Amino acid sequence: MSLILRPQVTASAAAMITLAAAVAVAETLRLEFQVASDIKWPNDVLVGGRKICGILVEASIEGDRLQYGVVGIGVNIAQRFFPEEVTEVATSLFLETGRAIMPEDFGAIMLPRLDHWYAASMSKADAVIARWGELSSSAHDCLVRVESSDGAVEGVTRGLTATGALIVELANGERREIVSGDVRVRTCC
């Protein structure tokens, strides 16, 4: 599904929308379907280490203001199997529960949570950050490798900043705030 949002916020607040959407999906899977979901920073929802949902926010920015954001949420709902090349890294709601559910029914269940967490992201970002951390097994104390256009870094996760950046502590004790990149979790303590 894709949603157009028009928050009256600065461009730097756009990252919170991604986190809010991930929280909404992860909570829906856990509370409504009893599926033990996990969030990988910033926009993947996993089950058993396999991806069940990806989230992407495309934003239009003028100056320092976010004009609108298009939130794309892709949840694997009804797949009974995946192509061989992704079978080890992808899963679906059907595979996890054995229940057939229509996409519009999942959306109807998830949208109230998305509305709640989106509103919170605009007024109580700290609540979104805290809930995201509760739903992510890799938010703290995990060895990760982050690859971005600036190169690669390895370190241990130390939570999120107030704006949703991932904090990674390098071997030399330096802390980096990661705002974009591909995070690969090596091990968690």
Secondary structure, 3 states (H helix, E strand, C coil): CEEEECCCCEHHHHHHHHHHHHHHHHHHHHHHHCCCEEEECCCEEEECCEEEEEEEEEEEEECCEEEEEEEEEEECCCCCCCCCCCCCCECCHHHHHCCCCCHHHHHHHHHHHHHHHHHHHHHCHHHHHHHHHHHCCCCEEEEEEEEECCEEEEEEEEEECCCCCEEEECCCCCEEEECCCEEEEEEEC
